[in-house]
Every structure is written in structure tokens, then in C-alpha cells.
Amino acid sequence: MKDMVLVDNAVYSFGAQLRNGIPITPFKENKQDIEFIFLKRFLIENRNAYDIREPIEKAFHLENLSSTERYNYESFIDYYDLEECEKEQENDDEYEAQMLAER
């Protein structure tokens, strides 16, 4: 586990392995989103860490979350509308098909 990194916008997704989790803000077609740049910098800065869990703990302090904050499924369900997710997936599929066609 010392080399494992879990990245997600929902902390409960890695609630059982908080020491390996890196929270990230949700992406919702925001062209100004630079969250992955921050993630990349963090990973590059810590690429030589013997145990990646140490810099993750130092940066994010997720071990301080209460159990209800770690596993807040209701807010996840409220945030993600199934129909909206399916529409976004269709848009992604269309975009990928267009990109492949242009090659």
C-alpha cells in the first residue's frame, strides 16, 4: 500500500484507505479547471517518497474526518444524477469518436 494512490472527488471512495487517498474537486465541464495540474505537481514532488502515505497524510489530513464524513453516500447520490451522468457519458463517447475520426 505504500505505493498506492487513490484519487477521487468522493472521500468515501477511499474511506477504508484514507492514508492512500487524494481528494480532488469534481469536474463538470469547467474549462478553467486546473485540479489535475495540482495533482500532477503533488505526484511529481512526492514521486521519490518511500511511502506515499506520509506526504498524503501531511497534505490532506484525511485521518481527521469523522466516520460520517468518510462515508456520506447520501450527498454522493444527491450530487450525481444518473440521467445527467449517462448524458455526460454519451457526450464523452461522441467526443472520443470524433477525435478518433480526425486522426
Biopython code that builds the backbone (N, CA, C, O; Angstrom):
import numpy as np
from Bio.PDB.StructureBuilder import StructureBuilder

atoms = [
    (1, "MET", "N", (0.813, -1.203, 0.000)),
    (1, "MET", "CA", (0.000, 0.000, 0.000)),
    (1, "MET", "C", (0.857, 1.267, 0.000)),
    (1, "MET", "O", (0.346, 2.357, -0.261)),
    (2, "LYS", "N", (2.113, 1.140, 0.282)),
    (2, "LYS", "CA", (2.972, 2.318, 0.364)),
    (2, "LYS", "C", (3.142, 3.007, -0.988)),
    (2, "LYS", "O", (3.545, 4.169, -1.038)),
    (3, "ASP", "N", (2.839, 2.309, -2.086)),
    (3, "ASP", "CA", (2.982, 2.873, -3.429)),
    (3, "ASP", "C", (1.639, 3.147, -4.105)),
    (3, "ASP", "O", (1.603, 3.553, -5.266)),
    (4, "MET", "N", (0.549, 2.929, -3.394)),
    (4, "MET", "CA", (-0.790, 3.046, -3.977)),
    (4, "MET", "C", (-1.378, 4.426, -3.715)),
    (4, "MET", "O", (-1.343, 4.920, -2.588)),
    (5, "VAL", "N", (-1.921, 5.049, -4.766)),
    (5, "VAL", "CA", (-2.590, 6.340, -4.659)),
    (5, "VAL", "C", (-4.009, 6.182, -5.188)),
    (5, "VAL", "O", (-4.217, 5.636, -6.272)),
    (6, "LEU", "N", (-4.980, 6.658, -4.425)),
    (6, "LEU", "CA", (-6.382, 6.630, -4.828)),
    (6, "LEU", "C", (-6.849, 8.071, -4.980)),
    (6, "LEU", "O", (-6.780, 8.844, -4.024)),
    (7, "VAL", "N", (-7.316, 8.439, -6.152)),
    (7, "VAL", "CA", (-7.747, 9.806, -6.429)),
    (7, "VAL", "C", (-9.235, 9.777, -6.740)),
    (7, "VAL", "O", (-9.679, 9.028, -7.611)),
    (8, "ASP", "N", (-10.005, 10.594, -6.027)),
    (8, "ASP", "CA", (-11.442, 10.632, -6.268)),
    (8, "ASP", "C", (-11.995, 11.922, -5.688)),
    (8, "ASP", "O", (-11.399, 12.517, -4.789)),
    (9, "ASN", "N", (-13.141, 12.350, -6.210)),
    (9, "ASN", "CA", (-13.784, 13.532, -5.663)),
    (9, "ASN", "C", (-14.700, 13.185, -4.490)),
    (9, "ASN", "O", (-15.199, 14.086, -3.815)),
    (10, "ALA", "N", (-14.923, 11.920, -4.241)),
    (10, "ALA", "CA", (-15.745, 11.479, -3.113)),
    (10, "ALA", "C", (-14.858, 10.733, -2.122)),
    (10, "ALA", "O", (-14.391, 9.629, -2.400)),
    (11, "VAL", "N", (-14.636, 11.343, -0.979)),
    (11, "VAL", "CA", (-13.715, 10.771, 0.010)),
    (11, "VAL", "C", (-14.132, 9.372, 0.423)),
    (11, "VAL", "O", (-13.278, 8.530, 0.700)),
    (12, "TYR", "N", (-15.437, 9.107, 0.468)),
    (12, "TYR", "CA", (-15.860, 7.776, 0.893)),
    (12, "TYR", "C", (-15.361, 6.692, -0.062)),
    (12, "TYR", "O", (-15.306, 5.521, 0.313)),
    (13, "SER", "N", (-14.999, 7.065, -1.282)),
    (13, "SER", "CA", (-14.494, 6.077, -2.238)),
    (13, "SER", "C", (-13.207, 5.423, -1.755)),
    (13, "SER", "O", (-12.912, 4.280, -2.106)),
    (14, "PHE", "N", (-12.458, 6.139, -0.967)),
    (14, "PHE", "CA", (-11.246, 5.564, -0.391)),
    (14, "PHE", "C", (-11.290, 5.636, 1.125)),
    (14, "PHE", "O", (-10.248, 5.652, 1.780)),
    (15, "GLY", "N", (-12.488, 5.679, 1.683)),
    (15, "GLY", "CA", (-12.672, 5.793, 3.129)),
    (15, "GLY", "C", (-11.989, 4.702, 3.925)),
    (15, "GLY", "O", (-11.546, 4.938, 5.049)),
    (16, "ALA", "N", (-11.898, 3.509, 3.356)),
    (16, "ALA", "CA", (-11.224, 2.414, 4.057)),
    (16, "ALA", "C", (-9.705, 2.535, 3.956)),
    (16, "ALA", "O", (-8.982, 1.882, 4.709)),
    (17, "GLN", "N", (-9.224, 3.351, 3.047)),
    (17, "GLN", "CA", (-7.779, 3.554, 2.847)),
    (17, "GLN", "C", (-7.476, 5.051, 2.788)),
    (17, "GLN", "O", (-6.879, 5.531, 1.824)),
    (18, "LEU", "N", (-7.887, 5.782, 3.819)),
    (18, "LEU", "CA", (-7.701, 7.230, 3.810)),
    (18, "LEU", "C", (-6.246, 7.637, 3.628)),
    (18, "LEU", "O", (-5.958, 8.675, 3.033)),
    (19, "ARG", "N", (-5.345, 6.836, 4.131)),
    (19, "ARG", "CA", (-3.932, 7.187, 4.038)),
    (19, "ARG", "C", (-3.436, 7.176, 2.594)),
    (19, "ARG", "O", (-2.385, 7.743, 2.296)),
    (20, "ASN", "N", (-4.170, 6.546, 1.713)),
    (20, "ASN", "CA", (-3.776, 6.475, 0.305)),
    (20, "ASN", "C", (-4.601, 7.407, -0.577)),
    (20, "ASN", "O", (-4.382, 7.465, -1.787)),
    (21, "GLY", "N", (-5.540, 8.132, 0.011)),
    (21, "GLY", "CA", (-6.480, 8.910, -0.777)),
    (21, "GLY", "C", (-6.088, 10.354, -1.001)),
    (21, "GLY", "O", (-5.625, 11.042, -0.092)),
    (22, "ILE", "N", (-6.283, 10.796, -2.225)),
    (22, "ILE", "CA", (-6.093, 12.193, -2.590)),
    (22, "ILE", "C", (-7.438, 12.715, -3.074)),
    (22, "ILE", "O", (-7.928, 12.295, -4.122)),
    (23, "PRO", "N", (-8.038, 13.628, -2.315)),
    (23, "PRO", "CA", (-9.316, 14.184, -2.759)),
    (23, "PRO", "C", (-9.105, 15.188, -3.886)),
    (23, "PRO", "O", (-8.107, 15.907, -3.925)),
    (24, "ILE", "N", (-10.056, 15.216, -4.786)),
    (24, "ILE", "CA", (-9.976, 16.138, -5.917)),
    (24, "ILE", "C", (-11.368, 16.719, -6.133)),
    (24, "ILE", "O", (-12.365, 16.041, -5.886)),
    (25, "THR", "N", (-11.443, 17.946, -6.584)),
    (25, "THR", "CA", (-12.756, 18.552, -6.802)),
    (25, "THR", "C", (-13.416, 17.926, -8.021)),
    (25, "THR", "O", (-12.726, 17.493, -8.944)),
    (26, "PRO", "N", (-14.752, 17.871, -8.038)),
    (26, "PRO", "CA", (-15.457, 17.294, -9.184)),
    (26, "PRO", "C", (-15.227, 18.110, -10.448)),
    (26, "PRO", "O", (-15.096, 19.332, -10.394)),
    (27, "PHE", "N", (-15.179, 17.432, -11.569)),
    (27, "PHE", "CA", (-15.053, 18.089, -12.860)),
    (27, "PHE", "C", (-16.401, 18.049, -13.539)),
    (27, "PHE", "O", (-16.965, 16.974, -13.742)),
    (28, "LYS", "N", (-16.916, 19.193, -13.887)),
    (28, "LYS", "CA", (-18.218, 19.271, -14.557)),
    (28, "LYS", "C", (-18.100, 20.197, -15.766)),
    (28, "LYS", "O", (-18.708, 21.267, -15.803)),
    (29, "GLU", "N", (-17.315, 19.776, -16.747)),
    (29, "GLU", "CA", (-17.147, 20.525, -17.985)),
    (29, "GLU", "C", (-16.708, 21.968, -17.747)),
    (29, "GLU", "O", (-17.160, 22.876, -18.445)),
    (30, "ASN", "N", (-15.838, 22.182, -16.775)),
    (30, "ASN", "CA", (-15.316, 23.503, -16.473)),
    (30, "ASN", "C", (-13.976, 23.654, -17.168)),
    (30, "ASN", "O", (-12.984, 23.065, -16.741)),
    (31, "LYS", "N", (-13.940, 24.427, -18.222)),
    (31, "LYS", "CA", (-12.712, 24.579, -18.994)),
    (31, "LYS", "C", (-11.618, 25.307, -18.217)),
    (31, "LYS", "O", (-10.461, 25.302, -18.636)),
    (32, "GLN", "N", (-11.965, 25.926, -17.103)),
    (32, "GLN", "CA", (-10.993, 26.631, -16.266)),
    (32, "GLN", "C", (-10.429, 25.713, -15.171)),
    (32, "GLN", "O", (-9.593, 26.144, -14.377)),
    (33, "ASP", "N", (-10.871, 24.476, -15.125)),
    (33, "ASP", "CA", (-10.446, 23.533, -14.097)),
    (33, "ASP", "C", (-8.955, 23.233, -14.226)),
    (33, "ASP", "O", (-8.488, 22.823, -15.288)),
    (34, "ILE", "N", (-8.218, 23.438, -13.151)),
    (34, "ILE", "CA", (-6.775, 23.145, -13.153)),
    (34, "ILE", "C", (-6.411, 22.150, -12.055)),
    (34, "ILE", "O", (-5.248, 22.040, -11.665)),
    (35, "GLU", "N", (-7.404, 21.434, -11.567)),
    (35, "GLU", "CA", (-7.177, 20.487, -10.474)),
    (35, "GLU", "C", (-6.134, 19.436, -10.835)),
    (35, "GLU", "O", (-5.322, 19.054, -9.992)),
    (36, "PHE", "N", (-6.148, 18.969, -12.070)),
    (36, "PHE", "CA", (-5.171, 17.947, -12.457)),
    (36, "PHE", "C", (-3.748, 18.497, -12.475)),
    (36, "PHE", "O", (-2.790, 17.744, -12.298)),
    (37, "ILE", "N", (-3.608, 19.783, -12.684)),
    (37, "ILE", "CA", (-2.277, 20.388, -12.607)),
    (37, "ILE", "C", (-1.759, 20.295, -11.177)),
    (37, "ILE", "O", (-0.592, 19.971, -10.955)),
    (38, "PHE", "N", (-2.631, 20.578, -10.201)),
    (38, "PHE", "CA", (-2.230, 20.465, -8.800)),
    (38, "PHE", "C", (-1.893, 19.016, -8.444)),
    (38, "PHE", "O", (-0.924, 18.744, -7.736)),
    (39, "LEU", "N", (-2.707, 18.101, -8.945)),
    (39, "LEU", "CA", (-2.462, 16.682, -8.700)),
    (39, "LEU", "C", (-1.116, 16.267, -9.286)),
    (39, "LEU", "O", (-0.325, 15.591, -8.629)),
    (40, "LYS", "N", (-0.867, 16.674, -10.511)),
    (40, "LYS", "CA", (0.397, 16.340, -11.166)),
    (40, "LYS", "C", (1.579, 16.875, -10.367)),
    (40, "LYS", "O", (2.563, 16.164, -10.160)),
    (41, "ARG", "N", (1.487, 18.118, -9.921)),
    (41, "ARG", "CA", (2.577, 18.710, -9.128)),
    (41, "ARG", "C", (2.807, 17.928, -7.846)),
    (41, "ARG", "O", (3.946, 17.645, -7.474)),
    (42, "PHE", "N", (1.711, 17.579, -7.172)),
    (42, "PHE", "CA", (1.836, 16.820, -5.923)),
    (42, "PHE", "C", (2.525, 15.483, -6.177)),
    (42, "PHE", "O", (3.426, 15.091, -5.435)),
    (43, "LEU", "N", (2.100, 14.792, -7.221)),
    (43, "LEU", "CA", (2.680, 13.486, -7.525)),
    (43, "LEU", "C", (4.151, 13.600, -7.927)),
    (43, "LEU", "O", (4.971, 12.778, -7.519)),
    (44, "ILE", "N", (4.484, 14.605, -8.716)),
    (44, "ILE", "CA", (5.884, 14.791, -9.113)),
    (44, "ILE", "C", (6.745, 15.121, -7.897)),
    (44, "ILE", "O", (7.837, 14.576, -7.736)),
    (45, "GLU", "N", (6.249, 16.017, -7.042)),
    (45, "GLU", "CA", (7.009, 16.402, -5.857)),
    (45, "GLU", "C", (7.258, 15.227, -4.921)),
    (45, "GLU", "O", (8.255, 15.204, -4.199)),
    (46, "ASN", "N", (6.367, 14.268, -4.931)),
    (46, "ASN", "CA", (6.463, 13.155, -3.983)),
    (46, "ASN", "C", (6.777, 11.818, -4.649)),
    (46, "ASN", "O", (6.602, 10.766, -4.033)),
    (47, "ARG", "N", (7.232, 11.845, -5.880)),
    (47, "ARG", "CA", (7.480, 10.609, -6.628)),
    (47, "ARG", "C", (8.554, 9.731, -6.004)),
    (47, "ARG", "O", (8.554, 8.520, -6.225)),
    (48, "ASN", "N", (9.457, 10.299, -5.243)),
    (48, "ASN", "CA", (10.533, 9.513, -4.640)),
    (48, "ASN", "C", (10.271, 9.150, -3.185)),
    (48, "ASN", "O", (11.148, 8.607, -2.513)),
    (49, "ALA", "N", (9.085, 9.442, -2.700)),
    (49, "ALA", "CA", (8.759, 9.114, -1.310)),
    (49, "ALA", "C", (8.796, 7.599, -1.125)),
    (49, "ALA", "O", (8.263, 6.854, -1.947)),
    (50, "TYR", "N", (9.416, 7.158, -0.060)),
    (50, "TYR", "CA", (9.452, 5.723, 0.214)),
    (50, "TYR", "C", (8.032, 5.212, 0.444)),
    (50, "TYR", "O", (7.666, 4.138, -0.035)),
    (51, "ASP", "N", (7.235, 5.987, 1.181)),
    (51, "ASP", "CA", (5.860, 5.611, 1.486)),
    (51, "ASP", "C", (4.980, 6.815, 1.155)),
    (51, "ASP", "O", (4.974, 7.800, 1.893)),
    (52, "ILE", "N", (4.243, 6.743, 0.059)),
    (52, "ILE", "CA", (3.435, 7.866, -0.417)),
    (52, "ILE", "C", (2.385, 8.290, 0.599)),
    (52, "ILE", "O", (1.889, 9.416, 0.553)),
    (53, "ARG", "N", (2.046, 7.391, 1.514)),
    (53, "ARG", "CA", (1.025, 7.725, 2.509)),
    (53, "ARG", "C", (1.464, 8.862, 3.416)),
    (53, "ARG", "O", (0.626, 9.620, 3.904)),
    (54, "GLU", "N", (2.757, 8.991, 3.647)),
    (54, "GLU", "CA", (3.241, 10.054, 4.539)),
    (54, "GLU", "C", (2.983, 11.446, 3.961)),
    (54, "GLU", "O", (2.414, 12.283, 4.662)),
    (55, "PRO", "N", (3.374, 11.734, 2.712)),
    (55, "PRO", "CA", (3.051, 13.068, 2.176)),
    (55, "PRO", "C", (1.548, 13.284, 1.984)),
    (55, "PRO", "O", (1.070, 14.413, 2.094)),
    (56, "ILE", "N", (0.804, 12.223, 1.701)),
    (56, "ILE", "CA", (-0.651, 12.366, 1.576)),
    (56, "ILE", "C", (-1.241, 12.771, 2.915)),
    (56, "ILE", "O", (-2.055, 13.693, 2.978)),
    (57, "GLU", "N", (-0.845, 12.097, 3.987)),
    (57, "GLU", "CA", (-1.343, 12.459, 5.319)),
    (57, "GLU", "C", (-1.002, 13.901, 5.662)),
    (57, "GLU", "O", (-1.841, 14.648, 6.167)),
    (58, "LYS", "N", (0.234, 14.281, 5.383)),
    (58, "LYS", "CA", (0.702, 15.634, 5.697)),
    (58, "LYS", "C", (-0.077, 16.691, 4.913)),
    (58, "LYS", "O", (-0.383, 17.756, 5.449)),
    (59, "ALA", "N", (-0.396, 16.407, 3.663)),
    (59, "ALA", "CA", (-1.068, 17.379, 2.808)),
    (59, "ALA", "C", (-2.576, 17.470, 3.051)),
    (59, "ALA", "O", (-3.145, 18.559, 2.992)),
    (60, "PHE", "N", (-3.225, 16.335, 3.323)),
    (60, "PHE", "CA", (-4.686, 16.332, 3.314)),
    (60, "PHE", "C", (-5.350, 16.064, 4.663)),
    (60, "PHE", "O", (-6.521, 16.405, 4.830)),
    (61, "HIS", "N", (-4.667, 15.483, 5.609)),
    (61, "HIS", "CA", (-5.195, 15.248, 6.966)),
    (61, "HIS", "C", (-6.541, 14.522, 6.965)),
    (61, "HIS", "O", (-7.408, 14.833, 7.782)),
    (62, "LEU", "N", (-6.722, 13.581, 6.077)),
    (62, "LEU", "CA", (-8.000, 12.883, 5.972)),
    (62, "LEU", "C", (-8.292, 11.997, 7.175)),
    (62, "LEU", "O", (-9.449, 11.671, 7.441)),
    (63, "GLU", "N", (-7.267, 11.611, 7.891)),
    (63, "GLU", "CA", (-7.481, 10.775, 9.070)),
    (63, "GLU", "C", (-8.292, 11.500, 10.136)),
    (63, "GLU", "O", (-8.792, 10.871, 11.068)),
    (64, "ASN", "N", (-8.427, 12.831, 10.005)),
    (64, "ASN", "CA", (-9.192, 13.612, 10.971)),
    (64, "ASN", "C", (-10.688, 13.629, 10.667)),
    (64, "ASN", "O", (-11.471, 14.159, 11.455)),
    (65, "LEU", "N", (-11.087, 13.064, 9.549)),
    (65, "LEU", "CA", (-12.509, 13.028, 9.208)),
    (65, "LEU", "C", (-13.258, 12.080, 10.131)),
    (65, "LEU", "O", (-12.737, 11.035, 10.519)),
    (66, "SER", "N", (-14.469, 12.449, 10.474)),
    (66, "SER", "CA", (-15.299, 11.547, 11.269)),
    (66, "SER", "C", (-15.818, 10.443, 10.357)),
    (66, "SER", "O", (-15.739, 10.558, 9.134)),
    (67, "SER", "N", (-16.343, 9.382, 10.942)),
    (67, "SER", "CA", (-16.838, 8.266, 10.129)),
    (67, "SER", "C", (-18.008, 8.687, 9.252)),
    (67, "SER", "O", (-18.171, 8.144, 8.159)),
    (68, "THR", "N", (-18.828, 9.636, 9.694)),
    (68, "THR", "CA", (-19.948, 10.071, 8.850)),
    (68, "THR", "C", (-19.451, 10.881, 7.670)),
    (68, "THR", "O", (-20.059, 10.838, 6.601)),
    (69, "GLU", "N", (-18.361, 11.619, 7.832)),
    (69, "GLU", "CA", (-17.806, 12.373, 6.719)),
    (69, "GLU", "C", (-17.123, 11.444, 5.713)),
    (69, "GLU", "O", (-17.095, 11.736, 4.518)),
    (70, "ARG", "N", (-16.578, 10.337, 6.191)),
    (70, "ARG", "CA", (-15.889, 9.394, 5.311)),
    (70, "ARG", "C", (-16.852, 8.654, 4.403)),
    (70, "ARG", "O", (-16.513, 8.325, 3.266)),
    (71, "TYR", "N", (-18.028, 8.397, 4.891)),
    (71, "TYR", "CA", (-18.978, 7.564, 4.158)),
    (71, "TYR", "C", (-20.305, 8.289, 3.963)),
    (71, "TYR", "O", (-21.349, 7.769, 4.357)),
    (72, "ASN", "N", (-20.288, 9.445, 3.379)),
    (72, "ASN", "CA", (-21.502, 10.222, 3.180)),
    (72, "ASN", "C", (-22.106, 9.888, 1.810)),
    (72, "ASN", "O", (-21.975, 10.650, 0.852)),
    (73, "TYR", "N", (-22.759, 8.747, 1.747)),
    (73, "TYR", "CA", (-23.318, 8.275, 0.482)),
    (73, "TYR", "C", (-24.485, 9.130, 0.013)),
    (73, "TYR", "O", (-24.685, 9.294, -1.191)),
    (74, "GLU", "N", (-25.255, 9.674, 0.939)),
    (74, "GLU", "CA", (-26.429, 10.444, 0.536)),
    (74, "GLU", "C", (-26.041, 11.682, -0.261)),
    (74, "GLU", "O", (-26.697, 12.006, -1.251)),
    (75, "SER", "N", (-24.990, 12.375, 0.152)),
    (75, "SER", "CA", (-24.592, 13.559, -0.610)),
    (75, "SER", "C", (-24.065, 13.145, -1.987)),
    (75, "SER", "O", (-24.232, 13.881, -2.960)),
    (76, "PHE", "N", (-23.433, 11.977, -2.075)),
    (76, "PHE", "CA", (-22.969, 11.469, -3.364)),
    (76, "PHE", "C", (-24.159, 11.198, -4.272)),
    (76, "PHE", "O", (-24.155, 11.589, -5.439)),
    (77, "ILE", "N", (-25.164, 10.538, -3.745)),
    (77, "ILE", "CA", (-26.349, 10.208, -4.528)),
    (77, "ILE", "C", (-27.063, 11.485, -4.958)),
    (77, "ILE", "O", (-27.537, 11.585, -6.090)),
    (78, "ASP", "N", (-27.140, 12.468, -4.046)),
    (78, "ASP", "CA", (-27.771, 13.735, -4.394)),
    (78, "ASP", "C", (-26.973, 14.482, -5.456)),
    (78, "ASP", "O", (-27.552, 15.127, -6.330)),
    (79, "TYR", "N", (-25.653, 14.398, -5.384)),
    (79, "TYR", "CA", (-24.798, 15.147, -6.305)),
    (79, "TYR", "C", (-24.843, 14.569, -7.709)),
    (79, "TYR", "O", (-24.881, 15.316, -8.687)),
    (80, "TYR", "N", (-24.839, 13.267, -7.816)),
    (80, "TYR", "CA", (-24.790, 12.622, -9.120)),
    (80, "TYR", "C", (-26.169, 12.157, -9.548)),
    (80, "TYR", "O", (-26.724, 11.213, -8.986)),
    (81, "ASP", "N", (-26.703, 12.817, -10.529)),
    (81, "ASP", "CA", (-27.974, 12.448, -11.124)),
    (81, "ASP", "C", (-27.676, 11.418, -12.213)),
    (81, "ASP", "O", (-26.908, 11.698, -13.133)),
    (82, "LEU", "N", (-28.270, 10.245, -12.118)),
    (82, "LEU", "CA", (-27.985, 9.161, -13.047)),
    (82, "LEU", "C", (-28.203, 9.594, -14.495)),
    (82, "LEU", "O", (-27.365, 9.314, -15.352)),
    (83, "GLU", "N", (-29.298, 10.264, -14.775)),
    (83, "GLU", "CA", (-29.565, 10.696, -16.149)),
    (83, "GLU", "C", (-28.499, 11.670, -16.632)),
    (83, "GLU", "O", (-28.072, 11.605, -17.785)),
    (84, "GLU", "N", (-28.068, 12.569, -15.758)),
    (84, "GLU", "CA", (-27.024, 13.526, -16.126)),
    (84, "GLU", "C", (-25.707, 12.797, -16.396)),
    (84, "GLU", "O", (-24.993, 13.126, -17.343)),
    (85, "CYS", "N", (-25.394, 11.811, -15.564)),
    (85, "CYS", "CA", (-24.164, 11.033, -15.769)),
    (85, "CYS", "C", (-24.211, 10.277, -17.092)),
    (85, "CYS", "O", (-23.220, 10.226, -17.820)),
    (86, "GLU", "N", (-25.360, 9.694, -17.397)),
    (86, "GLU", "CA", (-25.493, 8.975, -18.662)),
    (86, "GLU", "C", (-25.333, 9.925, -19.844)),
    (86, "GLU", "O", (-24.705, 9.568, -20.841)),
    (87, "LYS", "N", (-25.891, 11.127, -19.745)),
    (87, "LYS", "CA", (-25.757, 12.117, -20.811)),
    (87, "LYS", "C", (-24.300, 12.530, -20.965)),
    (87, "LYS", "O", (-23.803, 12.645, -22.085)),
    (88, "GLU", "N", (-23.607, 12.756, -19.840)),
    (88, "GLU", "CA", (-22.194, 13.115, -19.895)),
    (88, "GLU", "C", (-21.370, 11.996, -20.523)),
    (88, "GLU", "O", (-20.428, 12.263, -21.268)),
    (89, "GLN", "N", (-21.720, 10.741, -20.225)),
    (89, "GLN", "CA", (-21.001, 9.616, -20.816)),
    (89, "GLN", "C", (-21.225, 9.573, -22.320)),
    (89, "GLN", "O", (-20.290, 9.315, -23.080)),
    (90, "GLU", "N", (-22.449, 9.821, -22.754)),
    (90, "GLU", "CA", (-22.729, 9.869, -24.190)),
    (90, "GLU", "C", (-21.917, 10.973, -24.862)),
    (90, "GLU", "O", (-21.365, 10.769, -25.944)),
    (91, "ASN", "N", (-21.843, 12.143, -24.221)),
    (91, "ASN", "CA", (-21.047, 13.247, -24.768)),
    (91, "ASN", "C", (-19.575, 12.854, -24.851)),
    (91, "ASN", "O", (-18.905, 13.149, -25.841)),
    (92, "ASP", "N", (-19.075, 12.188, -23.811)),
    (92, "ASP", "CA", (-17.685, 11.726, -23.824)),
    (92, "ASP", "C", (-17.450, 10.737, -24.960)),
    (92, "ASP", "O", (-16.446, 10.817, -25.668)),
    (93, "ASP", "N", (-18.383, 9.806, -25.127)),
    (93, "ASP", "CA", (-18.257, 8.811, -26.193)),
    (93, "ASP", "C", (-18.245, 9.473, -27.565)),
    (93, "ASP", "O", (-17.452, 9.104, -28.431)),
    (94, "GLU", "N", (-19.128, 10.453, -27.762)),
    (94, "GLU", "CA", (-19.180, 11.170, -29.034)),
    (94, "GLU", "C", (-17.877, 11.933, -29.277)),
    (94, "GLU", "O", (-17.355, 11.937, -30.392)),
    (95, "TYR", "N", (-17.364, 12.569, -28.245)),
    (95, "TYR", "CA", (-16.115, 13.323, -28.361)),
    (95, "TYR", "C", (-14.962, 12.388, -28.738)),
    (95, "TYR", "O", (-14.172, 12.698, -29.630)),
    (96, "GLU", "N", (-14.869, 11.240, -28.053)),
    (96, "GLU", "CA", (-13.810, 10.274, -28.348)),
    (96, "GLU", "C", (-13.932, 9.765, -29.785)),
    (96, "GLU", "O", (-12.923, 9.624, -30.475)),
    (97, "ALA", "N", (-15.144, 9.490, -30.238)),
    (97, "ALA", "CA", (-15.351, 9.024, -31.609)),
    (97, "ALA", "C", (-14.928, 10.097, -32.607)),
    (97, "ALA", "O", (-14.329, 9.793, -33.638)),
    (98, "GLN", "N", (-15.243, 11.349, -32.295)),
    (98, "GLN", "CA", (-14.845, 12.456, -33.171)),
    (98, "GLN", "C", (-13.320, 12.575, -33.216)),
    (98, "GLN", "O", (-12.749, 12.774, -34.288)),
    (99, "MET", "N", (-12.672, 12.457, -32.088)),
    (99, "MET", "CA", (-11.222, 12.570, -32.036)),
    (99, "MET", "C", (-10.555, 11.445, -32.831)),
    (99, "MET", "O", (-9.565, 11.672, -33.527)),
    (100, "LEU", "N", (-11.098, 10.242, -32.723)),
    (100, "LEU", "CA", (-10.574, 9.113, -33.476)),
    (100, "LEU", "C", (-10.772, 9.297, -34.979)),
    (100, "LEU", "O", (-9.906, 8.942, -35.779)),
    (101, "ALA", "N", (-11.908, 9.849, -35.346)),
    (101, "ALA", "CA", (-12.225, 10.069, -36.760)),
    (101, "ALA", "C", (-11.287, 11.118, -37.379)),
    (101, "ALA", "O", (-10.979, 11.054, -38.569)),
    (102, "GLU", "N", (-10.839, 12.076, -36.570)),
    (102, "GLU", "CA", (-9.971, 13.145, -37.066)),
    (102, "GLU", "C", (-8.527, 12.676, -37.246)),
    (102, "GLU", "O", (-7.735, 13.353, -37.902)),
    (103, "ARG", "N", (-8.184, 11.549, -36.682)),
    (103, "ARG", "CA", (-6.792, 11.061, -36.772)),
    (103, "ARG", "C", (-6.473, 10.498, -38.093)),
    (103, "ARG", "O", (-5.348, 10.050, -38.318)),
]
sb = StructureBuilder()
sb.init_structure("model")
sb.init_model(0)
sb.init_chain("A")
sb.init_seg("    ")
for serial, (resi, resn, name, xyz) in enumerate(atoms, 1):
    if name == "N":
        sb.init_residue(resn, " ", resi, " ")
    sb.init_atom(name, np.array(xyz, "f"), 0.0, 1.0, " ", f" {name:<3s}", serial, name[0])
structure = sb.get_structure()
